[in-house]
Amino acid sequence: SGEAGRGRVPQAEVVQEELAEHTEHAGLARIAMVVATVGFLVLHLRGGLARSGRAASVARVVFFLVYGLGLFQVLDAAHHGGRLVHVHGVHVDMER
């Protein structure tokens, strides 16, 4: 995991930049997914998912936009994490 790799990342500037990108996208993904989950729960509990009308439609569109942003951030964090592992050789020893 990212936490297990802390302290094992080479100090080269390119690796540190990659790590910063990975960390930033992971944090944004966490925030977006929490907001989308809370928004979905509020919509569900208030019956907004089954309602029709402009307000309900706008709420659903906003939910999907936030969810899509979160999904994009997850994919971007995964991409940068993969580059850290496969391009820059950052890894942790897995003990069983």
ROSE-4610 file (N, C-alpha, C; in Angstrom, 1 decimal, always signed):
// ROSE-4610
residu = [S/S/S/G/G/G/E/E/E/A/A/A/G/G/G/R/R/R/G/G/G/R/R/R/V/V/V/P/P/P/Q/Q/Q/A/A/A/E/E/E/V/V/V/V/V/V/Q/Q/Q/E/E/E/E/E/E/L/L/L/A/A/A/E/E/E/H/H/H/T/T/T/E/E/E/H/H/H/A/A/A/G/G/G/L/L/L/A/A/A/R/R/R/I/I/I/A/A/A/M/M/M/V/V/V/V/V/V/A/A/A/T/T/T/V/V/V/G/G/G/F/F/F/L/L/L/V/V/V/L/L/L/H/H/H/L/L/L/R/R/R/G/G/G/G/G/G/L/L/L/A/A/A/R/R/R/S/S/S/G/G/G/R/R/R/A/A/A/A/A/A/S/S/S/V/V/V/A/A/A/R/R/R/V/V/V/V/V/V/F/F/F/F/F/F/L/L/L/V/V/V/Y/Y/Y/G/G/G/L/L/L/G/G/G/L/L/L/F/F/F/Q/Q/Q/V/V/V/L/L/L/D/D/D/A/A/A/A/A/A/H/H/H/H/H/H/G/G/G/G/G/G/R/R/R/L/L/L/V/V/V/H/H/H/V/V/V/H/H/H/G/G/G/V/V/V/H/H/H/V/V/V/D/D/D/M/M/M/E/E/E/R/R/R]
num = [1/1/1/2/2/2/3/3/3/4/4/4/5/5/5/6/6/6/7/7/7/8/8/8/9/9/9/10/10/10/11/11/11/12/12/12/13/13/13/14/14/14/15/15/15/16/16/16/17/17/17/18/18/18/19/19/19/20/20/20/21/21/21/22/22/22/23/23/23/24/24/24/25/25/25/26/26/26/27/27/27/28/28/28/29/29/29/30/30/30/31/31/31/32/32/32/33/33/33/34/34/34/35/35/35/36/36/36/37/37/37/38/38/38/39/39/39/40/40/40/41/41/41/42/42/42/43/43/43/44/44/44/45/45/45/46/46/46/47/47/47/48/48/48/49/49/49/50/50/50/51/51/51/52/52/52/53/53/53/54/54/54/55/55/55/56/56/56/57/57/57/58/58/58/59/59/59/60/60/60/61/61/61/62/62/62/63/63/63/64/64/64/65/65/65/66/66/66/67/67/67/68/68/68/69/69/69/70/70/70/71/71/71/72/72/72/73/73/73/74/74/74/75/75/75/76/76/76/77/77/77/78/78/78/79/79/79/80/80/80/81/81/81/82/82/82/83/83/83/84/84/84/85/85/85/86/86/86/87/87/87/88/88/88/89/89/89/90/90/90/91/91/91/92/92/92/93/93/93/94/94/94/95/95/95/96/96/96]
x = [+0.8/+0.0/+0.9/+0.3/+1.0/+1.7/+0.9/+1.5/+2.7/+2.6/+3.7/+5.0/+4.8/+5.9/+6.5/+5.9/+6.5/+7.9/+8.8/+10.2/+11.0/+10.4/+11.1/+11.2/+10.7/+10.6/+11.9/+12.6/+13.8/+13.6/+14.6/+14.5/+14.7/+14.8/+14.9/+13.7/+14.0/+12.9/+11.7/+12.0/+11.0/+10.1/+10.7/+9.9/+9.1/+9.6/+8.9/+7.7/+7.9/+6.8/+5.7/+6.1/+5.1/+4.3/+5.0/+4.4/+3.5/+3.9/+3.0/+1.7/+1.8/+0.6/-0.3/+0.3/-0.4/-1.2/-0.5/-1.1/-2.2/-2.0/-3.0/-4.3/-4.1/-5.3/-6.0/-5.3/-5.9/-6.7/-6.2/-6.9/-8.2/-8.1/-9.2/-10.3/-9.8/-10.8/-11.5/-10.8/-11.4/-12.5/-12.2/-13.2/-14.4/-14.2/-15.3/-16.2/-15.6/-16.4/-17.2/-16.6/-17.4/-18.5/-18.3/-19.4/-20.4/-20.0/-21.0/-21.8/-21.2/-21.9/-22.9/-22.5/-23.4/-24.5/-24.2/-25.2/-26.2/-25.7/-26.6/-27.5/-27.0/-27.8/-28.9/-28.5/-29.5/-30.6/-30.2/-31.2/-32.1/-31.5/-32.3/-33.2/-32.7/-33.6/-34.7/-34.5/-35.5/-36.4/-36.2/-37.0/-36.7/-35.6/-35.2/-34.9/-34.6/-34.2/-35.4/-36.6/-37.8/-38.6/-38.3/-39.1/-38.7/-39.7/-39.4/-39.5/-39.1/-39.1/-37.7/-37.6/-36.3/-35.3/-35.8/-34.8/-34.3/-35.1/-34.6/-33.6/-33.9/-33.0/-31.7/-31.7/-30.5/-29.7/-30.3/-29.6/-29.0/-29.7/-29.1/-27.9/-28.0/-26.9/-25.7/-25.9/-24.8/-24.2/-25.0/-24.4/-23.5/-24.0/-23.2/-21.9/-22.0/-20.8/-19.7/-20.2/-19.3/-18.7/-19.6/-19.2/-18.2/-18.4/-17.5/-16.2/-16.2/-14.9/-14.2/-14.8/-14.2/-13.6/-14.3/-13.9/-12.6/-12.7/-11.5/-10.3/-10.5/-9.4/-8.8/-9.7/-9.2/-8.4/-8.8/-8.1/-6.7/-6.7/-5.5/-4.5/-5.0/-4.2/-3.6/-4.4/-3.9/-2.8/-3.0/-2.0/-0.7/-0.7/+0.5/+1.1/+0.3/+0.8/+1.5/+0.9/+1.5/+2.8/+2.9/+4.2/+5.2/+4.8/+5.8/+6.3/+5.5/+5.9/+6.7/+6.1/+6.7/+7.7/+7.7/+8.7/+9.8/+9.5/+10.5/+10.9/+10.3/+10.7/+10.4/+9.4/+9.1/+8.2/+8.6/+7.9/+8.1/+7.3/+7.4/+7.5/+8.2/+8.3/+7.1/+6.4/+5.2/+5.6/+5.3/+5.6/+4.3/+4.5/+3.3/+3.3]
y = [-1.2/+0.0/+1.2/+2.4/+3.6/+3.9/+3.6/+3.9/+2.9/+1.7/+0.8/+1.2/+1.9/+2.3/+3.6/+4.3/+5.6/+5.3/+6.2/+6.1/+5.2/+4.5/+3.7/+4.3/+5.5/+6.1/+6.8/+6.6/+7.2/+8.8/+9.5/+10.9/+11.7/+11.0/+11.6/+12.5/+13.7/+14.7/+14.1/+13.3/+12.8/+11.8/+11.1/+10.1/+10.9/+11.9/+12.7/+13.4/+13.9/+14.5/+13.5/+12.3/+11.2/+10.9/+10.8/+10.5/+11.6/+12.9/+14.0/+13.9/+13.6/+13.5/+12.3/+11.2/+10.1/+10.4/+11.0/+11.4/+12.4/+13.4/+14.4/+13.8/+12.9/+12.3/+11.4/+10.7/+9.8/+10.6/+11.7/+12.6/+13.1/+13.6/+14.1/+13.1/+11.9/+10.7/+10.4/+10.4/+10.2/+11.2/+12.5/+13.5/+13.4/+13.2/+13.1/+12.0/+10.8/+9.6/+9.8/+10.4/+10.7/+11.6/+12.7/+13.6/+12.9/+12.1/+11.4/+10.4/+9.7/+8.7/+9.4/+10.5/+11.3/+11.8/+12.4/+12.9/+11.8/+10.7/+9.6/+9.2/+9.1/+8.7/+9.8/+11.0/+12.1/+12.0/+11.8/+11.7/+10.5/+9.4/+8.2/+8.3/+8.9/+9.0/+10.1/+11.0/+12.0/+11.6/+10.5/+10.0/+10.7/+11.3/+12.1/+11.2/+10.0/+9.1/+8.7/+8.6/+8.2/+9.4/+10.6/+11.8/+12.2/+12.9/+13.5/+15.0/+15.7/+17.2/+17.8/+19.1/+19.7/+19.6/+19.8/+19.7/+18.3/+17.3/+15.9/+15.6/+16.1/+15.8/+16.5/+17.7/+18.5/+17.7/+17.3/+16.5/+15.3/+14.6/+13.3/+13.7/+14.7/+15.1/+15.5/+16.3/+16.7/+15.5/+14.5/+13.3/+12.6/+12.4/+11.7/+12.5/+13.8/+14.6/+14.4/+14.5/+14.3/+12.8/+11.9/+10.5/+10.3/+10.9/+10.7/+11.4/+12.5/+13.2/+12.3/+11.7/+10.8/+9.6/+9.0/+7.8/+8.2/+9.4/+9.9/+10.0/+10.5/+10.7/+9.3/+8.3/+7.0/+6.4/+6.6/+6.0/+6.7/+8.1/+8.8/+8.4/+8.3/+7.8/+6.5/+5.6/+4.2/+4.3/+5.2/+5.3/+5.8/+6.8/+7.3/+6.3/+5.5/+4.4/+3.4/+3.0/+2.0/+2.5/+3.8/+4.3/+4.3/+4.5/+4.5/+3.1/+2.1/+0.7/+0.2/+0.3/-0.3/+0.5/+1.8/+2.6/+3.0/+3.3/+3.8/+2.8/+1.6/+0.5/+0.7/+1.5/+1.7/+0.4/-0.2/-1.4/-1.6/-2.5/-2.8/-4.3/-4.8/-6.2/-6.7/-7.7/-8.2/-9.4/-9.2/-10.3/-11.1/-12.4/-13.2/-13.7]
z = [+0.0/+0.0/+0.0/-0.2/-0.2/+1.1/+2.2/+3.5/+3.8/+3.3/+3.5/+2.8/+1.7/+0.8/+1.3/+2.3/+2.8/+3.3/+2.9/+3.3/+2.4/+1.4/+0.5/-0.9/-1.0/-2.3/-2.6/-3.7/-4.1/-4.1/-3.8/-3.6/-4.9/-6.1/-7.4/-7.6/-8.2/-8.4/-9.2/-10.3/-11.1/-10.3/-9.4/-8.6/-7.6/-7.0/-6.0/-6.7/-7.9/-8.7/-8.9/-9.3/-9.6/-8.3/-7.2/-5.9/-5.5/-5.7/-5.4/-6.2/-7.5/-8.4/-7.9/-7.6/-7.1/-5.8/-4.9/-3.6/-3.8/-4.6/-4.9/-5.5/-6.5/-7.1/-6.1/-5.3/-4.3/-3.3/-2.9/-1.9/-2.5/-3.8/-4.5/-4.7/-5.0/-5.2/-3.9/-2.8/-1.5/-1.2/-1.4/-1.2/-2.1/-3.4/-4.4/-4.1/-3.7/-3.5/-2.2/-1.2/+0.1/-0.2/-1.0/-1.3/-2.1/-3.1/-3.9/-3.1/-2.2/-1.3/-0.4/+0.2/+1.1/+0.2/-0.9/-1.8/-2.2/-2.5/-2.9/-1.8/-0.6/+0.6/+0.9/+0.7/+0.9/-0.1/-1.4/-2.4/-2.2/-1.8/-1.5/-0.3/+0.7/+1.9/+1.8/+0.9/+0.6/-0.5/-1.1/-2.2/-3.5/-3.6/-4.8/-6.0/-5.8/-6.9/-7.7/-7.0/-7.7/-8.2/-7.7/-8.1/-9.6/-10.1/-11.4/-11.2/-12.2/-12.1/-12.2/-12.4/-12.6/-11.5/-10.2/-9.1/-8.9/-9.1/-9.0/-10.1/-11.3/-12.5/-12.2/-11.8/-11.5/-10.4/-9.4/-8.3/-8.8/-9.7/-10.3/-11.2/-11.9/-12.8/-12.0/-10.9/-10.0/-9.4/-8.9/-8.4/-9.4/-10.6/-11.6/-12.0/-12.0/-12.2/-11.1/-9.9/-8.8/-8.8/-9.0/-9.1/-10.2/-11.3/-12.5/-12.2/-11.5/-11.1/-10.2/-9.2/-8.3/-9.0/-10.0/-10.7/-11.5/-12.2/-12.9/-12.0/-10.8/-9.9/-9.4/-9.2/-8.9/-10.0/-11.2/-12.3/-12.5/-12.3/-12.4/-11.3/-10.0/-8.9/-9.2/-9.8/-10.1/-11.2/-12.1/-13.2/-12.6/-11.8/-11.2/-10.2/-9.5/-8.7/-9.5/-10.6/-11.5/-12.0/-12.4/-12.8/-11.7/-10.5/-9.4/-9.3/-9.4/-9.3/-10.5/-11.7/-12.9/-13.6/-13.5/-14.1/-13.2/-11.9/-11.0/-10.0/-9.9/-9.1/-7.6/-7.3/-5.9/-5.5/-4.4/-3.9/-2.4/-1.9/-0.5/-0.4/+0.6/+0.8/+1.6/+1.0/+1.6/+2.5/+3.8/+4.8/+5.1/+5.2/+5.5/+6.9]
